[in-house]
Amino acid sequence: MKKYTIQDNPFVVPTNDGKVIKEHFGIPTTGDSKISIAHMVAPPGWSEPFQTPEFDEYTFIIKGKKQFVIGDDIVVLEAGQSIKIEKHTRVQYSNPFTQSCEYIAICTPAFSIEKVHREI
C-alpha cells in the first residue's frame, strides 16, 4: 500500500463571482474532514461577505495582492507572504486591486460551507 497520494484531478468548486477554486484535498475530493488545500485565483474587484469560520485558515499568496479585514485591521498581503487566521475570527476576504490574486488556502479542519458562517 502506498503511503502517498498524488492529486492531479482537483475538485473545481462552482462559483458565480469569477473566482477559480480548485480543491486538491478536502471533503469533496478525498472525503478528508481534517484538512483542505485549495489553489485559488481571485479576479480584480472580487470580495466575499464577512465570515466567522469554525476552522483555522492559512493563506499563501503566489501572485498579486489580497486584502483581509480582521476586526479593526485591514491587512494586505503580497506575493511571498502568508497569514494564519484563527478559527472563530470574523474576517472578510477581497481583491480590490487591478490584477488577479493567485493563492493557496489551507483550512484545518477542512473547509465546509456549514462551518464557514458567511454573513449575508
C-alpha positions in Angstrom: 0.0 0.0 0.0 1.4 3.4 -1.0 2.0 6.0 1.7 1.3 9.0 -0.5 -1.5 10.4 -2.7 -0.9 12.4 -5.9 -3.8 14.8 -6.7 -4.0 15.6 -10.4 -7.8 16.0 -10.7 -8.8 18.6 -8.1 -12.5 19.4 -7.5 -13.4 22.6 -9.2 -15.8 24.4 -6.9 -18.6 26.1 -8.9 -18.7 29.9 -8.4 -20.6 32.8 -9.8 -18.2 35.6 -8.9 -15.3 34.9 -11.2 -13.2 33.2 -8.6 -11.5 30.0 -9.5 -11.3 27.4 -6.7 -9.5 24.0 -7.3 -9.7 21.9 -4.1 -6.8 19.4 -4.1 -7.5 17.8 -0.8 -10.6 18.1 1.4 -14.1 16.9 1.8 -15.2 17.0 -1.9 -12.1 15.4 -3.3 -10.8 12.9 -0.7 -13.5 12.9 2.0 -10.9 14.2 4.5 -12.6 16.5 7.0 -9.3 17.2 8.9 -7.7 19.5 6.2 -8.4 21.1 2.9 -5.9 22.5 0.5 -7.1 24.7 -2.4 -5.5 26.6 -5.2 -7.4 29.8 -5.9 -7.5 32.8 -8.3 -9.5 35.8 -7.2 -10.2 38.3 -10.0 -9.8 42.1 -9.6 -12.7 43.6 -7.7 -13.7 40.2 -6.1 -14.9 40.1 -2.5 -16.8 37.8 -0.1 -19.1 38.7 2.7 -17.7 38.6 6.3 -17.5 35.2 7.8 -16.6 33.6 11.2 -15.4 30.1 10.4 -15.0 27.1 12.7 -11.6 26.4 11.2 -8.1 27.9 11.1 -7.3 29.2 7.6 -3.8 29.6 6.3 -3.2 31.7 3.1 -0.1 31.9 1.0 0.0 34.5 -1.8 1.6 33.3 -5.1 0.9 36.3 -7.3 -0.9 39.7 -6.8 -2.3 41.0 -3.6 -5.2 40.0 -1.3 -6.9 42.2 1.4 -8.1 40.9 4.7 -10.4 42.8 7.1 -9.9 41.3 10.6 -11.6 43.2 13.4 -10.4 46.8 13.1 -7.3 45.9 11.0 -7.0 45.9 7.2 -4.2 43.6 6.2 -2.8 43.5 2.6 -0.6 40.6 1.6 1.6 40.4 -1.5 3.3 37.5 -3.3 5.5 35.5 -1.0 3.6 36.4 2.2 1.3 34.2 4.3 -1.1 34.5 7.1 -2.9 32.3 9.6 -6.4 33.4 10.7 -7.6 31.5 13.8 -11.0 29.9 13.9 -13.9 31.9 15.3 -12.3 35.1 14.0 -14.6 37.4 12.0 -12.9 38.1 8.6 -13.6 39.4 5.2 -11.5 38.5 2.1 -11.3 40.6 -1.0 -9.2 41.7 -4.0 -9.9 45.4 -4.5 -6.8 45.6 -6.7 -6.3 45.8 -10.5 -4.7 42.3 -11.0 -5.8 38.8 -10.1 -4.6 37.3 -6.9 -3.4 33.7 -7.0 -3.0 31.9 -3.7 -3.1 28.6 -1.7 -5.6 28.3 1.1 -5.3 25.6 3.8 -8.1 25.0 6.3 -7.9 22.9 9.5 -10.3 21.2 10.0 -11.4 21.1 6.3 -13.5 23.9 4.8 -17.2 23.2 4.6 -20.0 25.6 3.8 -21.7 24.6 7.0 -18.7 25.7 9.1 -17.8 29.0 7.3 -20.7 31.0 8.7 -20.8 33.7 6.0 -22.9 36.8 6.7 -25.5 37.5 4.0 
